[in-house]
């Protein structure tokens, strides 16, 4: 699945266009490397996302084309979370 679509379906980002923009500016690392919006993600991948002053690392647990809003957070697990100043 494409990175930008995963970020939208998992509700990490509200809109796919925002996910594309963040990934396009090298603000997302996929397994330690800068990721493009079209990068393929799979179960077990590690995402490091910098958005504004918020930085978090998440592990992808499952990849699904569609997910209900209340269960979307089960697609990933937050490993670390911090705020920049």
N, C-alpha and C positions, 0 to 999 in steps of 0.2 A: 504494500500500500504506500502511496506517496506520503511524504512527511506532512505536507500542508493539510491533506485530507485527514490524516490521523489526528493532528492537533485540533481540528474542527470537530470530528466525531467524538473524540474523548473529552471535548469541552475544556481543554486547556486554554484555547483561544475561542472567543465567541464567534468570530467570522473567519472564513478561510482566507480572505484577502489580507487580514491582519497577520495570519500565520505565514502567508507568502512573503509579506513585507519584512517581517522579523527574520525569517530564514534567509531572505535575499540580502540582508545586511550583515551576514555572518554573526548573528546573535544566538545561533543554535549550533551546538556541537553534537554530532552523532557519533558515539563511540570514540570521542576525543578528536574528531576531525570536523572542520566546518561543513555544515550541511546545506544543500540547496533545497528549495521547496519540492523539487521532483525526486529527491533522494528516497530510496526504498527503505522502509522500516520493517522490522520483524520482531517477534517475541524475543525478549532477552536483551534487546538493544538498550543502550544508556543514552539519554538525552540530557544535555546541560543547556538550560535556557536562561538567557539574560534579557529581561524585559523591563525597561525603565531602571529603577534601582533595586529590582527584585531578581534574585538569582536562585534557581533551584535545579536539582538533579533528580531525574525520574527514570525508573526502569519500566520498560514496556512489558506488560504481563500478557496482554492479548490484543490481537488485531482483528477488528470486525468492520464491515462496510457500514453497518447501521447499529446504533446503540440507543437505548432509551435514556432519557435525561437523568433519571435517578440512579442508573447503574453505570453511567459513563465513567465515573471515577474508578471503577474496578478494572479499567483497561491499563492503568499504570499505578506505580507505587512511588511516592515521593521518598527519595533517599536522604537528601539534604535540602535545606532551605535557608536563605539568608537575605539580608538587605544591605545594599551598598549605601555609603554616605557620600 
